[in-house]
Amino acid sequence: MEELRGTVIEIRPKNLFRVRLEDGRVILAGPSPSLRTLIVRLLVGDQVLLKVSANDPDRGQITK
């Protein structure tokens, strides 16, 4: 899994987010299991660090 930085551009149902990466790609991402146990509120415009799946480059997990 590759770690990249991005910006939240849309909040989707079921705890998913559209994130625009620094290289311009837009992917669908959800929080990592460690973030799910914490009370984390992400808003449009927040900077996030995420891991992009090697099998499906259009999906990822938000880690920070």
C-alpha positions as CSV (number, residue, x, y, z in Angstrom):
1,M,0.0,0.0,0.0
2,E,1.2,3.4,-1.0
3,E,0.9,6.4,1.4
4,L,-0.2,9.7,-0.1
5,R,-1.6,13.1,1.0
6,G,-4.9,14.5,-0.1
7,T,-7.8,16.8,0.6
8,V,-11.4,15.8,1.5
9,I,-13.6,17.2,-1.2
10,E,-16.9,15.4,-0.5
11,I,-18.5,13.6,2.4
12,R,-20.4,10.4,1.4
13,P,-22.9,8.2,3.3
14,K,-21.7,5.2,5.3
15,N,-18.5,7.0,6.6
16,L,-16.9,7.3,3.1
17,F,-15.1,10.4,1.7
18,R,-14.0,11.6,-1.7
19,V,-10.4,12.7,-1.5
20,R,-8.4,14.6,-4.1
21,L,-4.8,13.5,-4.1
22,E,-1.8,15.8,-4.6
23,D,-1.3,14.4,-8.1
24,G,-4.9,15.3,-9.1
25,R,-6.6,11.8,-8.8
26,V,-9.9,11.5,-6.9
27,I,-10.4,8.4,-4.9
28,L,-13.0,7.0,-2.4
29,A,-11.6,6.5,1.1
30,G,-12.8,5.4,4.5
31,P,-11.2,5.6,7.9
32,S,-8.7,3.0,9.0
33,P,-9.8,0.6,11.7
34,S,-7.7,2.4,14.3
35,L,-9.5,5.7,13.4
36,R,-13.0,4.1,13.7
37,T,-12.5,3.5,17.4
38,L,-11.8,7.2,18.0
39,I,-14.3,10.0,17.5
40,V,-13.0,11.6,14.4
41,R,-14.9,14.2,12.4
42,L,-13.6,15.0,8.9
43,L,-14.9,18.0,7.1
44,V,-14.5,19.2,3.5
45,G,-11.1,20.8,3.1
46,D,-9.3,18.7,5.7
47,Q,-5.9,17.5,4.8
48,V,-5.5,13.7,5.3
49,L,-2.8,11.0,4.9
50,L,-4.1,7.8,3.4
51,K,-3.0,4.5,2.1
52,V,-4.1,3.6,-1.5
53,S,-4.9,0.0,-2.2
54,A,-2.5,-1.8,-4.6
55,N,-5.3,-3.9,-6.0
56,D,-7.8,-1.1,-6.5
57,P,-6.1,2.3,-7.0
58,D,-9.5,4.1,-6.8
59,R,-10.0,3.2,-3.1
60,G,-8.0,3.9,0.1
61,Q,-7.9,4.1,3.9
62,I,-7.5,7.4,5.8
63,T,-4.8,6.9,8.4
64,K,-4.2,10.5,9.7
